[in-house]
Amino acid sequence: MYKLKFTLKQHTPLIHFQQDQEGATLRASEVKPKLDKFLRETLKQIRPELFVKYENLIALLPDSQKQENVPSPYSVAIQPVEDEFVEEFVIASLIPKSMVFEYEKKYTVLDKTPYFADNKPIKEGNLNEAKLGLKLKEGHYLIVYFKFRDTKWHELLKDALPLFFVSTNFGSRQSKGFGCFLPINTTQKEFENLLMMCFPIVFRSSQVKELKNKFFEIDSIYKNLKSGDRNNDSELRKYFNEFRPIIEWEKPAIQEKVAEISGSNLSIKSKTQNRQFVRALLGLAELYEYPKQDGIKAQVKNDTIARYGSPILFKILGDHVYLVASEQDYAKEILNKPFNFEFTHRGRKYGEKLSLMTPKEFDLVDFLQNAMKTQKKWNKI
């Protein structure tokens, strides 16, 4: 039996569903299937010569969705981490100032982040119902061990693992920069070269010092791209408004239904009746809620698509945030698909549904090329 030792530095907190367990950190049960999939599907796109060289070896990997109880040609184990070396984070998109002061007595607090799942229990001071973020303290590292019988795995993993960890985050909300681990002593130049090898387009933020400000920057840029705010349209809406014929995003159609249910007189802007479910292309939200319209909710449903993650991934190294985009094929599974919006108000369901299609085409790289020109803090590399 042969072994390979791989050392990782943790750059951002991992939002862990087992944070209450002793030594909870990155799990081999999450790393192994992701690495298998990376070797089978992604490696041939970004390093075709490496894939071809080890294609017969990679073919031995079982597909967990199709082949149950088939032994893998390699195994993964992660060295346990003592609790004293782990820093705990309270993470939410919005935390009342009074609660921030209270939490800071024991935890590191990250508010104004792109993490919404635990806002309610954190606001109420009920951390037993919330997931804490976990991060190894400075100067401590994670050791990952690989075991295999064929020495060729040593050669393959040594070349593939830097690419894998550079292009992958772990835990909850991983696309928004959480759960970022990188090979120890990775320089900025090495990191950027690997990113450009893995992704068709890469952007780097201007210098951002504190971790909480890095996540604020991620939240801000993603909102600018996808949803916009009261004063500015989203870049995604602007992009589709330039199509001919014009494509309008879904928001005006949802607003009209909300106004009908609530009786509110909403100011609705729309350039055309050709409305499509545009925001789904950057990640599918299952629920839209309108507190100012008496808590009306719009549940998004599709018969075959339960979840669609964002094709945009954020990585963090040093004083910079990086925005990268997945390959174009990633978006095809959600293009030209029907979605229903089912509305509820005070427990009552409204039978009439709003039905919208997603756009038939979307060039993610072209979108980002145009959209990021307006973002002064970001540069393409």
N, C-alpha and C positions, 0 to 999 in steps of 0.2 A: 504494500500500500504506500503510495507516494502522497506528499503533502505540499501545499502552497500556503504561505502566510501572507495576508494582505492587510495593511494598516490604513485606517480611515480617520480623517479629522472631520468632526461635525461642525457645520457652519451655521445651521439654523435649528431651532427647536423642532423636535418630532412630536406631533400631536398623536398620542398613543391611546388606543382603546384599553390597554392594560397598564395604565400608568401607576396603578396602586400596587402592582406586583413588585417584589424586591428585585432590584437590578434591571428593571424594565428599560429596554432600549431597542435598537433596531433588531428585528427578528429574522432568523434564518428562514422561517416559514413565509415571509414576505419577499426576501431577497431571491430565494431559489426559483420560484415560478417566474418572477420578472426577468431574471437572468436567462432562464431557459428560453423564454419568448424572445428576448433580445437576440440571443444567438441564432434562433431559428428564423426570425423574421426581419430583424433590423440590421444585423451585421452585413448581410449581403447587399444592402442599399448603401451603407456608408463606407464599408471596407470590402468590396467584392472580392479582391484578391486574397484577403484573409479567409473569407468564407469559403471560397473555392478550395483553398489549401487544406482546410479542415472539414470539408463538407461531409465526408464519411463519418467523422467523429460526431459532428453535430446531429447527423441523422439518427444517432443512437438515443438522443434525448426523447423521453416519452412525452406525449401531449397529455397533460393532466385532465383535459376535458374529454379526451377520447379513449385514453388508455389508463385504466385504473390498476393499481397494484403492480405496475411494471417498474422494476428497479432502474434507478438512474445511474449513469456511468460515473457520476461524481456526487459528493455530498458537501454540505455547507454547515459549519458550526460557528457561532459567534461567542467570544469569550465574555462571560458575565461581567458586569460593571458594578462596583460597590456603590451603594447609595450616596456615600459622602462625596463622590466624584461627579454627581449629577445635579445640575441646577434645574429647579422647577419654575415654570412660567404659567401665569394666568393670562389667557389669550382670548380676546373678543374684538368685535368691531366697535363696540361702544361700551364703556364702563363708567358709571357715575364717579365724579371726583372723590366723593366721600368713601366709596368702596376702593378706589385706587389707593388712597392713603392707608386703608386698613390692610389690603392685600400686600402692600409693599413692606410690611413688617416681617413677612415670612417668604414672599415670593418675588420674582422679577415679573413686572407687569408689562404686557404689550397690548395696548388698546389702539383703536383706529387701524386695525389690521383687516385683511380680507378673510375673516373667519367669523361666521354668523351663527354657527350651530349652537353654541353654549351661551349666548347673550343673556337669556332669561335667568338661568340658575346663577350666573355670575353676578348679575344685577341684584339678585335677591340674597346673595351671600351664601348660596348653597353649592359649595364646590364639590360635594359628594356626587352631584348630578352632572358635573362638568368634566371635560377632559383637560388635564394639565399638559402643557408642553414640556418636554424633557430635552436637555442638552448637556453634553459632557462639558465640564468646566475646562477652562483654558489649561493646556499642558497635559490633558488626558486624551487618550485615543481609543478607538475601537479596533479590536483584532478579529479578523475574519479568517477562518481556516477552511481550506478546501482539501478533500481527500479523493484519490482516484487511483486506479490500477494501471492505467495507460499513461506513460510519461508525456505523451503528446498533449494531454490536457493541461499540463504545466505551461507549455508553449502557447497554447490557445488562450488560456485564461490570463496569462501575463500580458498578452497584447490586447485582449478584449475588455478586461475589467476597467481600465481607465476610461474607455469610451462608454461603458455601461453606467458607471457612477456619475460621469459628467452629464449624461443625458437622462438621468432618472432621479426622482425624489421619492420619499417614502412617507407612509402614514396618511393621516387625513389632510385634506386641502393641499396636497403635494404640488399641484400645478401652480399654486400661489407662493412657492418658495419655501414652504415648510418641509422639514425632513431632508435637508440637503447635506449629503456626505460626499467628501472628495478624497482621493488618494492623498496621503500625507505628503507635505512639502510640495504640493502642486503650485507652480509659479503662475502669475497672471498670464504670461505669454503662452505657457503650455496649455493652460485652461482655455484660453481664447482660441488657440489652434484646434484643440479637440472639439470645442463647440462648433466651429466652422466646418469641421469634418462631419459632425453629426447632424447639423441642421442647415437648411437652405438659406436661412436669414437670421442674423444675430445683431442685437442692439445692446449697447452698454450705456448705463446711466452716468451722469456726472458724479463726482465724489459725494458719498453719503456716509457719515461717520457712525451714528448710533444705530443699533439693530432695530429699534422701534421706528426710526425714521426710514429705514430701508423698507419695512413692511408698509409704512404709510405711502411711500413712493409707489410700491407695487399696487396698492389699493387705488391710488389716484390714477395711475396710467391705465389700469384695466378699466376703470369706470369711464375714463375719457374715450377709450376705444369702443366699449360695448354699450354703455347706457347713457352717458352724458349726465348733465345736471340741469337745474332750472334755467341756467343762463347760457348753456352751450349744448348744442346737439352732439350726439355721439358721433365719432368718426365713422362708425359702421353705418349709421343712418345717412350721413353725408355721402358715403361711397355709393350706396344703392340709389340715392336720389339722382346720381349722375348717370345711371343706366338709361337707355332709351329702348323701349318706353320706360318711364320712371317707375321705380319700385319703392313703395313706402313701407316702413317697418310696421310692426304689429301694434304698436302702442295706441295710435288713434282708434283702431277697431276695438281694443280692450276698453279704452276710455269711454267710448260710446255705450258699451254694454254696462259699464259701471255707473255711468250717468243715468241710464234707464232704470237700473235697479235701485239706486240711492235717491233718485229725484234731484240730484245735484246739477247745477248749471256749470259744467266744466268747460274751460277754454281748450278747444281741441284743434291742433294744427295738423293739416294733412295736405300733401301736394297732389294726391291722386287716390282713387278708390282701389288701385292695384296694390293691395296690402298683403304682405307676406311675413312669415315668422322669421325675421332676419336675425334677431339676437341669439337664436338657437345655434347658429353657426360658430359662436365663440363659447359654447357651453350651454347645456340645456338646464334651465331652471324649472323645477317641478311645480313651483308655487309662486304666484305674484299676490302680494297683499297690499291693501289700500286702507291704512288706518284712518286717514282723514275722511274717507267715505264710509265711515261707520264699520270699519273692519271687513269690508268685502274682500273675498279671496277668489283668485282664479287658478284652478288646478289644471295643469297641462298634462295631456294624455295622448299616447300613441300606442297602437296595438302591439308593435314590435320593438319600439325603442323606449326603454325605461330610463336610461341614463346616457348622456353623451358628455364626456369630459371636455374641457377646453383644449383646443389644439395649440394654445399658447402656454409656454412653460417659463417660469422665472427661476433663475439660479442666483446665488449670492456668493461672492468671493471677495474678501477684504472690504474695501470701501466702495464697492460697485455692485449694482444690481444688473442682471443680464436678462433680456427678454429674447426668447427664441421661439421658432414656430416649427411645428411638425411638418412632415412631407404632405404634399397635396392630396394623396390618396386617403389621408385620414378623414377628410371632410365628406367624402363621397357617400358614406353610409347615412348621412343625414340630409343630403340634398334631395329636393323634390319629394318630400315626405309630408303627409297630412297630419295635422295636430288639432286636437279639440281643446278648447278652454271651457271648463265647467265651473260655473260661478256659484258661490255659497254666501249667504248673508244671515248672520244670527242663527246658524244651524239649518237654515232652509236652503235646499238645493233648487236652482233654477233650471228647468228642463231644457230650455232653448240653449243650444251650445253655439259657441263661436268656432268656426272651422277655418283654419288657415294653412297654406302650404309653405314649406321652406323654399328658398330660391332654387332654381334648376342648376345654377352654376355659381361657383365662388372660387376665386383665385386668392388664397390666403396671403401668399407672398406679395402679390400686386397690391392687395389691400394695405398691408403693413408698410410697403414702400411708400405709399401715398400718405397714410395716416400718421406715420412717425415723423414726417417732415414738419408737422405742426408742433411737435414736442421738443421744446428748446433744451431740455435737460438730457436728451437722449441722442446718441450718435450710432450710426451703423458701423460695424467693424468688418 
